[in-house]
Amino acid sequence: AKLTEGLESLELRIDEMTRNRLLDYLDLLEKWNHVYNLTAIREKEKMVSMHLLDSIAILKHLPSGPYLDVGTGAGLPGIPLATILKDETFSLVDIVQKKCAFLRQAKAELALDNVTVMCAKIDQWHPTQHFACIVARAYAEIPKFLESCKHLLAPGGQFAAMKGRLPEQELANLPSDYEIQKVIPLTIPEVDAERHLVL
């Protein structure tokens, strides 16, 4: 019910099968969290708002893919987005082996054929593919995010940095060859904190 209400308040219509798959992901996250400590949030109701809705809230502001989720951790925002955007491809990259093990299990159990998991240091990862949208939720300050991933961006592509408070200092230190396209304040249902998406 909390997920359905949250999606309504974000004005997103998602079918029941997809909603159930999102909740299956939380079940898996909760189960693995006991052993691997993937997230500090333990209560499933809080996971709905702090993880699922927080990830999904950026959906309507993103360009089309292919997508790269850098420093994905437990798969946020990549797995919720890939669950909904079934026709788009997502590469999830993290340097921590235990997180990648969880991501591979989640990909298998949720049948996410549109997801690729890679355990690598992002600035040393050189795939043949380039990405139309590179997103990061809790990875690094924006200048470092851009610098470490610039070799992976497709021509005309876009970086999407998910932030809490408006990161004025980070934006002031933006490298001169980048421009801010948009800063979008987000309201996440049941989350009493600032959220911004910087494109």
N, CA, C and O of each residue as an XYZ file, in Angstrom:
796
protein
N       0.834     -1.202      0.000
C       0.000      0.000      0.000
C       0.873      1.258      0.000
O       0.578      2.226     -0.700
N       1.945      1.232      0.790
C       2.841      2.397      0.868
C       3.492      2.678     -0.485
O       3.637      3.834     -0.884
N       3.881      1.617     -1.183
C       4.482      1.779     -2.503
C       3.463      2.338     -3.490
O       3.768      3.259     -4.247
N       2.259      1.784     -3.481
C       1.210      2.238     -4.403
C       0.873      3.707     -4.152
O       0.757      4.490     -5.096
N       0.716      4.081     -2.885
C       0.427      5.489     -2.537
C       1.565      6.401     -2.981
O       1.335      7.482     -3.523
N       2.800      5.949     -2.742
C       3.958      6.752     -3.117
C       4.037      6.978     -4.615
O       4.340      8.079     -5.075
N       3.760      5.918     -5.378
C       3.777      6.040     -6.844
C       2.693      6.991     -7.325
O       2.905      7.772     -8.252
N       1.525      6.919     -6.682
C       0.436      7.842     -7.045
C       0.846      9.280     -6.783
O       0.577     10.173     -7.587
N       1.501      9.494     -5.644
C       1.891     10.867     -5.316
C       3.006     11.366     -6.238
O       3.154     12.572     -6.434
N       3.791     10.444     -6.806
C       4.803     10.823     -7.811
C       4.211     10.885     -9.220
O       4.904     11.193    -10.190
N       2.899     10.583     -9.311
C       2.168     10.578    -10.587
C       2.774      9.585    -11.575
O       2.943      9.880    -12.759
N       3.096      8.396    -11.052
C       3.629      7.325    -11.884
C       2.683      6.138    -11.836
O       2.283      5.698    -10.758
N       2.327      5.626    -12.994
C       1.434      4.465    -13.069
C       2.264      3.245    -13.438
O       2.851      3.179    -14.518
N       2.304      2.297    -12.538
C       3.116      1.097    -12.736
C       2.246     -0.120    -12.463
O       1.520     -0.166    -11.470
N       2.324     -1.103    -13.351
C       1.428     -2.258    -13.224
C       1.757     -3.104    -11.985
O       2.838     -2.997    -11.407
N       0.806     -3.932    -11.605
C       0.916     -4.693    -10.352
C       2.098     -5.660    -10.379
O       2.779     -5.832     -9.368
N       2.343     -6.286    -11.518
C       3.454     -7.226    -11.603
C       4.795     -6.525    -11.333
O       5.661     -7.068    -10.646
N       4.950     -5.329    -11.875
C       6.188     -4.563    -11.664
C       6.292     -4.110    -10.207
O       7.372     -4.152     -9.619
N       5.176     -3.680     -9.630
C       5.187     -3.290     -8.206
C       5.606     -4.468     -7.331
O       6.388     -4.310     -6.394
N       5.077     -5.652     -7.646
C       5.436     -6.847     -6.867
C       6.912     -7.186     -7.010
O       7.551     -7.641     -6.061
N       7.446     -6.960     -8.203
C       8.869     -7.240     -8.416
C       9.740     -6.255     -7.625
O      10.791     -6.634     -7.108
N       9.313     -5.017     -7.532
C      10.032     -4.029     -6.711
C      10.047     -4.458     -5.245
O      11.053     -4.302     -4.554
N       8.927     -4.997     -4.782
C       8.853     -5.463     -3.388
C       9.675     -6.739     -3.191
O      10.235     -6.957     -2.117
N       9.746     -7.581     -4.229
C      10.614     -8.766     -4.173
C      12.075     -8.343     -4.004
O      12.844     -8.980     -3.283
N      12.436     -7.259     -4.683
C      13.802     -6.727     -4.543
C      14.063     -6.311     -3.090
O      15.136     -6.582     -2.551
N      13.094     -5.661     -2.462
C      13.272     -5.270     -1.055
C      13.391     -6.489     -0.149
O      14.181     -6.481      0.795
N      12.618     -7.535     -0.424
C      12.721     -8.778      0.357
C      14.140     -9.331      0.272
O      14.725     -9.750      1.271
N      14.671     -9.321     -0.932
C      16.022     -9.827     -1.158
C      17.059     -8.957     -0.446
O      17.999     -9.462      0.168
N      16.870     -7.661     -0.540
C      17.775     -6.714      0.112
C      17.752     -6.911      1.628
O      18.801     -6.908      2.273
N      16.561     -7.082      2.192
C      16.422     -7.286      3.634
C      17.119     -8.586      4.063
O      17.798     -8.632      5.089
N      16.938     -9.628      3.260
C      17.531    -10.937      3.579
C      19.070    -10.871      3.554
O      19.732    -11.332      4.484
N      19.621    -10.300      2.493
C      21.079    -10.202      2.360
C      21.684     -9.199      3.347
O      22.852     -9.308      3.721
N      20.887     -8.238      3.755
C      21.382     -7.183      4.640
C      21.833     -7.734      5.989
O      22.741     -7.188      6.615
N      21.201     -8.813      6.434
C      21.572     -9.409      7.728
C      23.025     -9.880      7.721
O      23.705     -9.826      8.746
N      23.491    -10.337      6.576
C      24.850    -10.877      6.481
C      25.840     -9.850      5.941
O      26.960     -9.736      6.438
N      25.418     -9.100      4.915
C      26.357     -8.250      4.182
C      26.290     -6.766      4.519
O      27.122     -5.988      4.052
N      25.301     -6.363      5.330
C      25.204     -4.956      5.727
C      25.239     -4.017      4.515
O      26.108     -3.152      4.407
N      24.280     -4.206      3.613
C      24.237     -3.442      2.365
C      23.644     -2.050      2.553
O      23.966     -1.131      1.800
N      22.786     -1.891      3.545
C      22.145     -0.590      3.798
C      21.920     -0.409      5.290
O      21.659     -1.370      6.014
N      22.024      0.838      5.740
C      21.799      1.130      7.163
C      20.311      1.105      7.510
O      19.940      1.018      8.680
N      19.472      1.180      6.492
C      18.022      1.184      6.732
C      17.542     -0.260      6.853
O      17.718     -1.061      5.935
N      16.934     -0.585      7.994
C      16.549     -1.970      8.286
C      15.058     -2.224      8.120
O      14.649     -3.335      7.781
N      14.243     -1.200      8.359
C      12.789     -1.409      8.319
C      12.301     -1.329      6.879
O      12.646     -0.412      6.134
N      11.481     -2.323      6.506
C      11.043     -2.407      5.111
C      10.195     -1.202      4.703
O      10.286     -0.731      3.569
N       9.368     -0.701      5.631
C       8.539      0.473      5.282
C       9.410      1.666      4.933
O       9.100      2.424      4.013
N      10.513      1.833      5.676
C      11.427      2.941      5.370
C      12.155      2.683      4.053
O      12.440      3.615      3.301
N      12.457      1.405      3.779
C      13.120      1.071      2.508
C      12.242      1.465      1.316
O      12.751      1.875      0.273
N      10.921      1.337      1.476
C      10.012      1.704      0.379
C      10.221      3.158      0.000
O      10.371      3.482     -1.178
N      10.231      4.042      1.004
C      10.369      5.471      0.697
C      11.821      5.869      0.424
O      12.105      6.558     -0.555
N      12.743      5.432      1.298
C      14.136      5.894      1.193
C      14.899      5.255      0.027
O      15.854      5.839     -0.485
N      14.483      4.068     -0.388
C      15.195      3.381     -1.477
C      14.374      3.345     -2.768
O      14.805      3.862     -3.799
N      13.193      2.734     -2.705
C      12.403      2.586     -3.940
C      11.912      3.923     -4.474
O      12.226      4.297     -5.604
N      11.145      4.643     -3.665
C      10.540      5.890     -4.159
C      11.612      6.937     -4.449
O      11.487      7.712     -5.397
N      12.662      6.961     -3.636
C      13.762      7.901     -3.856
C      14.419      7.640     -5.219
O      14.770      8.580     -5.932
N      14.582      6.363     -5.573
C      15.180      6.009     -6.869
C      14.236      6.309     -8.023
O      14.642      6.846     -9.054
N      12.966      5.953     -7.833
C      11.981      6.057     -8.919
C      11.609      7.511     -9.216
O      11.176      7.831    -10.322
N      11.780      8.394     -8.217
C      11.368      9.793     -8.377
C      12.091     10.504     -9.522
O      11.587     11.494    -10.051
N      13.263     10.008     -9.905
C      14.025     10.680    -10.982
C      13.587     10.215    -12.367
O      13.995     10.792    -13.375
N      12.763      9.181    -12.419
C      12.420      8.487    -13.662
C      12.006      9.424    -14.796
O      12.541      9.345    -15.902
N      11.052     10.311    -14.513
C      10.494     11.132    -15.594
C      11.428     12.255    -16.047
O      11.145     12.945    -17.026
N      12.542     12.436    -15.330
C      13.481     13.513    -15.680
C      14.687     13.009    -16.470
O      15.526     13.802    -16.898
N      14.776     11.692    -16.664
C      15.950     11.128    -17.322
C      15.760     11.049    -18.839
O      14.640     10.864    -19.315
N      16.853     11.189    -19.598
C      16.775     10.916    -21.036
C      16.663      9.401    -21.229
O      16.689      8.652    -20.253
N      16.539      8.949    -22.468
C      16.530      7.501    -22.697
C      17.959      6.964    -22.597
O      18.927      7.722    -22.657
N      18.074      5.630    -22.444
C      19.360      4.990    -22.193
C      20.135      4.709    -23.473
O      19.802      5.239    -24.533
N      21.170      3.875    -23.377
C      21.535      3.010    -22.263
C      22.058      3.773    -21.041
O      22.632      4.857    -21.148
N      21.827      3.147    -19.856
C      22.153      3.785    -18.585
C      23.325      3.103    -17.900
O      23.528      1.895    -18.020
N      24.090      3.915    -17.177
C      25.145      3.419    -16.291
C      24.871      3.963    -14.899
O      24.698      5.169    -14.723
N      24.830      3.070    -13.897
C      24.666      3.458    -12.497
C      26.008      3.233    -11.808
O      26.440      2.096    -11.620
N      26.665      4.341    -11.431
C      28.025      4.298    -10.875
C      27.980      4.253     -9.351
O      27.226      4.999     -8.727
N      28.792      3.372     -8.751
C      28.780      3.240     -7.297
C      27.407      2.822     -6.823
O      26.869      3.370     -5.860
N      26.852      1.850     -7.509
C      25.450      1.465     -7.327
C      25.141      0.884     -5.951
O      23.991      0.902     -5.513
N      26.174      0.362     -5.261
C      25.944     -0.191     -3.920
C      25.006     -1.391     -3.972
O      25.324     -2.416     -4.575
N      23.859     -1.255     -3.340
C      22.865     -2.338     -3.319
C      21.961     -2.304     -4.556
O      20.937     -2.985     -4.605
N      22.355     -1.502     -5.558
C      21.573     -1.450     -6.802
C      20.634     -0.266     -6.879
O      19.570     -0.341     -7.493
N      21.037      0.837     -6.246
C      20.176      2.020     -6.188
C      20.853      3.197     -6.888
O      21.981      3.549     -6.544
N      20.194      3.801     -7.847
C      18.809      3.592     -8.283
C      18.623      2.546     -9.378
O      17.502      2.338     -9.843
N      19.718      1.876     -9.802
C      19.679      1.064    -11.012
C      18.628     -0.033    -11.044
O      17.914     -0.174    -12.037
N      18.521     -0.821     -9.960
C      17.585     -1.954    -10.006
C      16.124     -1.495    -10.036
O      15.364     -2.007    -10.859
N      15.691     -0.559     -9.184
C      14.305     -0.080     -9.329
C      14.016      0.496    -10.721
O      12.950      0.247    -11.283
N      14.955      1.258    -11.275
C      14.737      1.841    -12.610
C      14.683      0.757    -13.685
O      13.838      0.808    -14.579
N      15.588     -0.228    -13.598
C      15.622     -1.301    -14.596
C      14.376     -2.181    -14.504
O      13.922     -2.732    -15.507
N      13.830     -2.308    -13.296
C      12.611     -3.099    -13.103
C      11.439     -2.458    -13.836
O      10.581     -3.153    -14.380
N      11.408     -1.132    -13.844
C      10.310     -0.398    -14.490
C      10.571     -0.210    -15.982
O       9.680     -0.410    -16.808
N      11.806      0.178    -16.320
C      12.155      0.454    -17.724
C      12.690     -0.822    -18.375
O      13.887     -0.940    -18.638
N      11.808     -1.755    -18.626
C      12.214     -3.094    -19.072
C      12.880     -3.090    -20.450
O      13.651     -3.996    -20.766
N      12.589     -2.081    -21.268
C      13.143     -2.034    -22.631
C      14.475     -1.290    -22.717
O      15.064     -1.181    -23.792
N      14.942     -0.781    -21.581
C      16.218     -0.065    -21.552
C      17.287     -0.960    -20.915
O      16.966     -1.849    -20.127
N      18.553     -0.722    -21.256
C      19.633     -1.505    -20.652
C      20.345     -0.696    -19.563
O      20.515      0.517    -19.676
N      20.749     -1.399    -18.517
C      21.404     -0.790    -17.361
C      22.680     -1.542    -17.035
O      22.673     -2.768    -16.923
N      23.783     -0.807    -16.882
C      25.026     -1.378    -16.353
C      25.209     -0.850    -14.945
O      25.201      0.361    -14.724
N      25.375     -1.759    -13.990
C      25.536     -1.403    -12.582
C      26.979     -1.686    -12.188
O      27.444     -2.822    -12.285
N      27.686     -0.651    -11.742
C      29.111     -0.808    -11.434
C      29.382     -0.438     -9.982
O      28.957      0.613     -9.501
N      30.103     -1.330     -9.291
C      30.561     -1.042     -7.930
C      31.904     -1.734     -7.743
O      32.224     -2.698     -8.437
N      32.686     -1.225     -6.793
C      34.025     -1.790     -6.575
C      34.006     -2.859     -5.483
O      34.972     -3.608     -5.342
N      32.911     -2.942     -4.701
C      32.859     -3.845     -3.541
C      32.296     -5.206     -3.964
O      31.171     -5.303     -4.455
N      33.101     -6.251     -3.763
C      32.739     -7.595     -4.237
C      31.420     -8.096     -3.643
O      30.601     -8.668     -4.363
N      31.204     -7.892     -2.350
C      29.987     -8.440     -1.724
C      28.727     -7.744     -2.266
O      27.665     -8.358     -2.362
N      28.857     -6.480     -2.613
C      27.717     -5.783     -3.213
C      27.445     -6.315     -4.609
O      26.290     -6.476     -5.003
N      28.505     -6.588     -5.359
C      28.331     -7.143     -6.699
C      27.721     -8.550     -6.639
O      26.939     -8.929     -7.511
N      28.083     -9.320     -5.606
C      27.503    -10.659     -5.433
C      25.992    -10.541     -5.205
O      25.207    -11.312     -5.758
N      25.602     -9.570     -4.385
C      24.173     -9.339     -4.160
C      23.473     -8.920     -5.456
O      22.382     -9.398     -5.765
N      24.109     -8.031     -6.200
C      23.511     -7.538     -7.446
C      23.310     -8.660     -8.462
O      22.293     -8.707     -9.154
N      24.283     -9.559     -8.545
C      24.145    -10.694     -9.472
C      22.991    -11.604     -9.051
O      22.250    -12.119     -9.888
N      22.854    -11.791     -7.732
C      21.750    -12.610     -7.234
C      20.407    -11.933     -7.520
O      19.449    -12.585     -7.935
N      20.349    -10.627     -7.295
C      19.113     -9.875     -7.557
C      18.756     -9.932     -9.044
O      17.594    -10.125     -9.400
N      19.749     -9.766     -9.900
C      19.518     -9.851    -11.359
C      18.913    -11.204    -11.724
O      17.977    -11.277    -12.520
N      19.456    -12.282    -11.134
C      18.975    -13.629    -11.446
C      17.566    -13.865    -10.892
O      16.679    -14.335    -11.605
N      17.375    -13.534     -9.618
C      16.085    -13.832     -8.978
C      14.949    -12.971     -9.513
O      13.801    -13.413     -9.562
N      15.264    -11.750     -9.912
C      14.226    -10.850    -10.435
C      14.103    -10.939    -11.956
O      13.294    -10.241    -12.568
N      14.930    -11.822    -12.562
C      14.917    -12.021    -14.025
C      15.102    -10.704    -14.775
O      14.361    -10.396    -15.708
N      16.101     -9.935    -14.353
C      16.381     -8.636    -14.980
C      17.394     -8.838    -16.113
O      18.594     -8.620    -15.941
N      16.889     -9.251    -17.251
C      17.759     -9.516    -18.398
C      18.366     -8.242    -18.980
O      19.311     -8.300    -19.767
N      17.820     -7.098    -18.590
C      18.324     -5.815    -19.108
C      19.425     -5.226    -18.225
O      19.844     -4.088    -18.434
N      19.897     -6.003    -17.234
C      20.909     -5.507    -16.291
C      22.222     -6.267    -16.467
O      22.231     -7.491    -16.599
N      23.333     -5.520    -16.466
C      24.684     -6.094    -16.437
C      25.359     -5.593    -15.163
O      25.268     -4.410    -14.833
N      26.032     -6.488    -14.452
C      26.730     -6.124    -13.213
C      28.231     -6.205    -13.463
O      28.725     -7.185    -14.021
N      28.950     -5.166    -13.044
C      30.404     -5.152    -13.225
C      31.059     -4.707    -11.920
O      30.703     -3.673    -11.356
N      32.018     -5.498    -11.450
C      32.779     -5.127    -10.255
C      34.099     -4.523    -10.737
O      34.990     -5.241    -11.192
N      34.215     -3.206    -10.634
C      35.395     -2.532    -11.199
C      35.532     -1.134    -10.608
O      34.569     -0.545    -10.117
N      36.773     -0.615    -10.673
C      37.019      0.787    -10.351
C      36.645      1.584    -11.595
O      37.182      1.339    -12.675
N      35.741      2.522    -11.450
C      35.098      3.129    -12.625
C      36.087      3.815    -13.567
O      35.925      3.747    -14.785
N      37.112      4.478    -13.015
C      38.032      5.196    -13.909
C      38.987      4.246    -14.639
O      39.702      4.657    -15.552
N      38.990      2.955    -14.223
C      39.833      1.967    -14.905
C      39.002      1.006    -15.768
O      39.537      0.061    -16.347
N      37.709      1.255    -15.844
C      36.805      0.371    -16.600
C      36.607      0.960    -17.996
O      36.171      2.103    -18.134
N      36.924      0.187    -19.021
C      36.850      0.684    -20.397
C      36.062     -0.287    -21.275
O      36.650     -1.025    -22.065
N      34.732     -0.290    -21.141
C      33.918     -1.146    -22.004
C      33.850     -0.561    -23.412
O      34.201      0.599    -23.626
N      33.397     -1.365    -24.364
C      33.240     -0.842    -25.730
C      32.024      0.076    -25.816
O      31.968      0.970    -26.660
N      31.050     -0.155    -24.931
C      29.812      0.634    -24.962
C      30.002      1.996    -24.285
O      30.759      2.128    -23.323
N      29.296      3.008    -24.810
C      29.198      4.297    -24.127
C      27.739      4.510    -23.730
O      26.840      3.869    -24.273
N      27.514      5.404    -22.792
C      26.198      5.513    -22.163
C      25.563      6.881    -22.390
O      26.215      7.918    -22.281
N      24.275      6.851    -22.709
C      23.530      8.095    -22.940
C      23.239      8.816    -21.634
O      23.089     10.038    -21.609
N      23.161      8.050    -20.545
C      22.884      8.661    -19.232
C      23.682      7.936    -18.159
O      23.570      6.720    -18.001
N      24.488      8.692    -17.425
C      25.269      8.130    -16.317
C      24.731      8.732    -15.019
O      24.757      9.947    -14.823
N      24.245      7.860    -14.144
C      23.588      8.318    -12.924
C      24.365      7.852    -11.698
O      24.951      6.770    -11.696
N      24.363      8.682    -10.657
C      24.996      8.300     -9.390
C      24.155      8.834     -8.248
O      23.689      9.973     -8.278
N      23.967      7.989     -7.235
C      23.115      8.370     -6.108
C      23.928      8.816     -4.891
O      23.612      9.843     -4.290
N      24.940      8.088     -4.526
C      25.727      8.477     -3.348
C      27.182      8.150     -3.626
O      27.856      7.504     -2.824
N      27.650      8.607     -4.770
C      28.962      8.160     -5.256
C      30.096      9.115     -4.887
O      31.075      8.702     -4.265
N      29.976     10.355     -5.255
C      31.067     11.303     -5.044
C      30.547     12.715     -5.274
O      29.421     12.914     -5.732
N      31.389     13.692     -4.947
C      31.040     15.068     -5.302
C      30.999     15.178     -6.821
O      31.689     14.445     -7.529
N      30.179     16.104     -7.309
C      29.904     16.179     -8.748
C      31.177     16.316     -9.593
O      31.294     15.590    -10.581
N      32.141     17.195     -9.276
C      33.343     17.278    -10.125
C      34.073     15.936    -10.244
O      34.538     15.581    -11.327
N      34.176     15.190     -9.138
C      34.845     13.881     -9.171
C      34.026     12.876     -9.976
O      34.580     12.080    -10.734
N      32.715     12.916     -9.810
C      31.805     12.052    -10.564
C      32.029     12.241    -12.068
O      32.181     11.267    -12.805
N      32.050     13.494    -12.516
C      32.236     13.788    -13.942
C      33.605     13.332    -14.433
O      33.728     12.716    -15.492
N      34.628     13.645    -13.646
C      36.004     13.337    -14.050
C      36.229     11.827    -14.181
O      36.871     11.368    -15.126
N      35.696     11.059    -13.224
C      35.970      9.615    -13.218
C      35.173      8.856    -14.276
O      35.524      7.731    -14.632
N      34.102      9.470    -14.779
C      33.219      8.758    -15.723
C      33.179      9.352    -17.122
O      32.459      8.846    -17.983
N      33.934     10.412    -17.366
C      33.770     11.142    -18.631
C      34.084     10.270    -19.852
O      33.529     10.496    -20.927
N      34.970      9.274    -19.699
C      35.334      8.403    -20.825
C      34.206      7.432    -21.184
O      34.284      6.735    -22.196
N      33.158      7.388    -20.355
C      32.064      6.436    -20.569
C      30.808      7.090    -21.152
O      29.845      6.400    -21.486
N      30.822      8.402    -21.272
C      29.628      9.124    -21.740
C      29.584      9.154    -23.270
O      30.576      9.469    -23.926
N      28.427      8.824    -23.816
C      28.234      8.894    -25.266
C      28.148     10.360    -25.703
O      27.785     11.215    -24.896
N      28.475     10.668    -26.963
C      28.316     12.044    -27.452
C      26.879     12.513    -27.233
O      25.924     11.803    -27.548
N      26.746     13.729    -26.684
C      25.408     14.257    -26.410
C      24.763     13.651    -25.178
O      23.595     13.916    -24.895
N      25.516     12.833    -24.437
C      24.972     12.173    -23.245
C      24.845     13.109    -22.063
O      25.216     14.281    -22.133
N      24.318     12.578    -20.982
C      23.984     13.423    -19.823
C      24.371     12.717    -18.520
O      24.153     11.517    -18.354
N      24.944     13.488    -17.612
C      25.180     13.011    -16.254
C      23.982     13.385    -15.382
O      23.427     14.476    -15.515
N      23.588     12.473    -14.491
C      22.481     12.731    -13.566
C      22.959     12.436    -12.152
O      23.140     11.277    -11.780
N      23.163     13.493    -11.363
C      23.658     13.341     -9.993
C      22.498     13.508     -9.016
O      21.843     14.550     -8.987
N      22.251     12.472     -8.218
C      21.194     12.528     -7.202
C      21.809     13.060     -5.914
O      22.782     12.507     -5.400
N      21.229     14.137     -5.403
C      21.796     14.804     -4.235
C      20.715     15.074     -3.190
O      19.522     15.059     -3.491
N      21.157     15.321     -1.960
C      20.237     15.729     -0.902
C      20.002     17.233     -1.023
O      19.251     17.693     -1.884
N      20.654     17.982     -0.150
C      20.567     19.442     -0.263
C      21.226     19.903     -1.557
O      22.075     19.212     -2.121
N      20.818     21.084     -2.016
C      21.415     21.653     -3.228
C      22.926     21.819     -3.015
O      23.336     22.567     -2.127
N      23.759     21.141     -3.808
C      25.211     21.151     -3.562
C      25.884     22.366     -4.215
O      26.589     22.236     -5.215
N      25.654     23.540     -3.634
C      26.104     24.788     -4.271
C      27.613     24.825     -4.499
O      28.076     25.271     -5.549
N      28.384     24.351     -3.506
C      29.842     24.375     -3.636
C      30.308     23.451     -4.760
O      31.212     23.797     -5.520
N      29.682     22.266     -4.862
C      30.035     21.324     -5.931
C      29.725     21.934     -7.304
O      30.498     21.780     -8.250
N      28.601     22.615     -7.398
C      28.216     23.227     -8.678
C      29.148     24.385     -9.023
O      29.446     24.624    -10.193
N      29.599     25.094     -8.007
C      30.531     26.208     -8.238
C      31.876     25.688     -8.743
O      32.597     26.396     -9.446
N      32.215     24.426     -8.377
C      33.505     23.845     -8.788
C      33.401     22.983    -10.042
O      34.303     22.200    -10.341
N      32.317     23.129    -10.761
C      32.097     22.341    -11.974
C      33.197     22.635    -13.004
O      33.511     23.800    -13.245
N      33.786     21.600    -13.612
C      34.795     21.863    -14.650
C      34.208     22.724    -15.770
O      33.015     22.650    -16.063
N      35.056     23.533    -16.383
C      34.568     24.544    -17.341
C      33.967     23.940    -18.609
O      33.209     24.608    -19.312
N      34.304     22.666    -18.909
C      33.769     22.071    -20.138
C      32.418     21.377    -19.919
O      31.951     20.639    -20.786
N      31.796     21.613    -18.763
C      30.455     21.087    -18.504
C      29.508     22.240    -18.212
O      29.924     23.288    -17.718
N      28.238     22.040    -18.521
C      27.251     23.042    -18.132
C      26.071     22.356    -17.450
O      25.708     21.228    -17.783
N      25.490     23.057    -16.497
C      24.327     22.529    -15.797
C      23.110     22.720    -16.692
O      22.781     23.840    -17.081
N      22.457     21.629    -17.007
C      21.263     21.724    -17.836
C      20.058     22.088    -16.985
O      19.240     22.929    -17.357
N      19.968     21.428    -15.820
C      18.803     21.654    -14.970
C      19.099     21.144    -13.566
O      19.805     20.150    -13.393
N      18.558     21.827    -12.571
C      18.572     21.330    -11.190
C      17.111     21.187    -10.768
O      16.365     22.166    -10.739
N      16.716     19.965    -10.444
C      15.297     19.684    -10.173
C      15.112     19.327     -8.700
O      15.642     18.315     -8.242
N      14.361     20.151     -7.945
C      14.033     19.761     -6.566
C      13.009     18.626     -6.608
O      12.046     18.684     -7.373
N      13.214     17.609     -5.797
C      12.318     16.455     -5.770
C      11.635     16.348     -4.412
O      12.243     16.622     -3.377
N      10.385     15.953     -4.426
C       9.674     15.657     -3.181
C       9.418     14.159     -3.151
O       8.699     13.625     -3.995
N      10.013     13.487     -2.173
C       9.866     12.039     -2.054
C       8.832     11.754     -0.971
O       9.001     12.210      0.160
N       7.769     11.015     -1.279
C       6.764     10.699     -0.275
C       7.386     10.060      0.970
O       8.195      9.137      0.873
N       6.988     10.573      2.147
C       7.438     10.044      3.450
C       8.910     10.325      3.756
O       9.448      9.792      4.727
N       9.563     11.146      2.949
C      10.962     11.494      3.228
C      11.023     12.978      3.575
O      10.775     13.843      2.735
N      11.355     13.245      4.822
C      11.382     14.626      5.306
C      12.799     15.186      5.179
O      13.442     15.521      6.173
N      13.262     15.277      3.957
C      14.612     15.799      3.705
C      14.649     16.319      2.274
O      13.872     15.899      1.417
N      15.576     17.247      2.040
C      15.717     17.800      0.697
C      16.283     16.768     -0.268
O      17.124     15.953      0.110
N      15.827     16.804     -1.500
C      16.366     15.967     -2.565
C      16.452     16.816     -3.832
O      15.547     17.593     -4.139
N      17.551     16.654     -4.557
C      17.723     17.365     -5.828
C      18.324     16.408     -6.868
O      19.118     15.523     -6.547
N      17.922     16.617     -8.104
C      18.543     15.924     -9.235
C      19.252     16.976    -10.067
O      18.636     17.933    -10.536
N      20.552     16.790    -10.246
C      21.345     17.732    -11.051
C      21.673     17.064    -12.382
O      22.332     16.025    -12.419
N      21.211     17.665    -13.470
C      21.480     17.146    -14.822
C      22.535     18.023    -15.490
O      22.914     17.770    -16.634
